């Protein structure tokens, strides 16, 4: 299994790749792909980085785990492949886009590639998972790696928008320097919590207002 990450990310994350935990993680992930069904496909592990180079990041949305059923996970948090039924959280995200912006989402399917290409880093905390086993690759090193991603973005960039849905993402975003960036927090879009503060939180218009105020183009949600 050969996995490479986009060059601008490789440059800012090189210290992480050289650390012992990441070497152990790489060895474990390779063995998992060889012995079990793992999502996403190997070429998509670092897809969020490949589609959104470090120099182009404007917005960061944090997820937790890749989807763990066939044909769903495509390397972007909350996103699924074209033709796959929309997961409940993404259905609620689309409802909030329409309510917030007054326009329907820019696409009907669940593939959020177009967001990523506009500078939205769709980052899961854990980048791989065993089929049908939610959370099966947690606490093995991925979280340490993606914590480093959040930290380097906070330290080396200015005027990003971090969208943190739910307690897990908000805890992970604790390292963000809020004097340099906008942090938008709300409940998770899951059906279990969407009515407890996600609906009506208006993250998309708030994000775009901030981007425009800092000389960036808004996102075509």
N, C-alpha and C positions, 0 to 999 in steps of 0.2 A: 504494500500500500504506500503510495507516494502522495503526500499532501504538502502543498506549498501555499503560502499566504501572500497576499498582494504586497509588492515591494515597499510601499510607504509604511505599511503596518509592520513589516519585517524589521524595518529600520528602528522604529520607536519601541518595539517589543523584544528586541534581540536579547536583552538581559534576561527576560523570562524564559526564552527558549533554551538558554544556557544553564538554567537552574535545575537542580537535582529533581525537584518535584515534577517538572515538565518532562524530563527524560523518562521518569517512571510512568507518568500519564501516557506518553506516546507509546511506550512499550505495551501498556495495558490495553489501550485502544486498538492497536494493531492486532493483538491476540484476540480481542473480542470480535473484530471484523472477520478474522479467520475461522472462528469457532461458533459464531452465532449470527442471527439476523440483527443488524444494528442500523438505526436510522440517525441522521439522513445518510444517503449514499456518500462514500468517502470523498468524492469530488466536491460535495456541498458542505463539508464540515466548517470550512472558513468562508462560506459564500457571502455572509454578511460583510466581511472585510473586503472580499474581492469586488463586490458591487458598490461599496462605499469606501473608497480610499481615505486614508487619514486626513489628507488635505481638503477633502470635500465634505467631511462630516459637518452638518448643521444642527441635526436633531438626533437624540439617542432615545430609543424606546427599549426598556429592559423587560425581557421575559424570563421564564424559569427553565423549563425543560423542552426539548423538541417533542413534537407529537410522536406517539409511539405505535401508531397503526399504519398499515400499508399505504403507500403513495401520498402520505400527508406531509411529512417533514421535508422542507426544501432549504434548510439552513438559515431561514429568517424567522424571528419570533413572530407568533400569531399568524403566520402565513402558511398557506397550503398550495399544492400544485393546482394548475388549471384543471377544471373538470371534477375536482374533489368537493364534496359537500362542505359548505361553510361551517366551521366549528362554532359552538354557541358564543364564545367570547368574541370572535370576529364578527358574528352577526350583530352583537351589541355595539361593537366599535363602529360598524357601518351605520347603525341607527343614530349613534351620537354624532357622527360626521354630518349626517343630514340635518339633525336637529340644531347642531352648533353652527354650521356654515350656511344653512338654507339651501344646500345643493346636495344631490345624491352623490355617493362615492364615485370617484373617477373610473372605477371598474366594477363589474358585477361578480367576477370570480374572486377567489381568495388568494391569488398570487400577488404579493405586495412588492414584487420586483421594481415596479415603477416608483414606489416610495424610496426604495434603496438607491435607485439611480439619481434621485433628486437630493441626496445627502442625508437620508434618514437611516441611521445605523440601527438595524433591527437585531438586537443582541440578546441571545439567551444566556443565562448564567452557566448552564451546562450544555455542551455542544453536541453530545451524542447520547443515545439511549438504546437499551435493548428492546426489541419488538415486544409489545404487549406488557412491558414492565416499567411503568412510570417511575421516574426517579432512580432507575437502576445504576446510573453512572454519576450520581451525586456523591460529593465528599471524597472524590478521588483526585482532585487537582484542578478540575475545570473552573471551579468557583474562584480559586486563587488566581488563575490566569485571567478570567474576565473581570475580577476586581482590579487587576493591574491595568486592564484596558480602560475601565472607568477612571482610574486615577490618572493615567497619562493624558486622557482627554481633558480632564479637569485642569491639570497642571500646564499643559502645553497649548491649549486652545483658549479662545476668548468668545464669549457671547453665544455659547451653545444653548440649546433647549433640551433638558432632560425630562422625559415624561415617565413618571414612576407610578405604575398602577398596582395597588395592593401593598401589603405590609412587607412582603419579601423584597420587592423591587426597591421600596423605600429604605429598607435596611441596607441593601446593597449600595444605594446611592448616598450613604452617609458620608463618604469621602469627598463628595463634590463641593467645590468652593463656590458658595452661593453669592459671593461678591463679584464673581467673574461670569456667572452663568444663571439662566433662569431654570428653576426646578418646579415642575408642575406635578403635584401629588393628588391622588384621588383613590377611591376604592377600585378594585379590580373589575374589569368588564365581564367576568364570569357571571352566569345567571345567579349564582349564590350571593353575589355582592353588588351587582350592577345598580340595583335600586337603592343601595345604601351610600350613594355618593359618587358613583361613576356617571350615571345619567345626569346631565345638567352641569357637569364640571367644565365643559367647553374647552378641552385641551387644545383642540385644533385651531380655533380662532385665536386663542391666547398665544399659542406658538407662533402663528403667522404674524400677529401684531408685533411681537418681540423681534422676529427676524427682519421685518420691514423697517422697524425703528433702528436697527443696527446695520442697515444697508444691504440686507440679503433679500433674495426673492422668496416669496412664500411657497409653501409646499402645495402641490396640486393633489389634494387628498381624494 
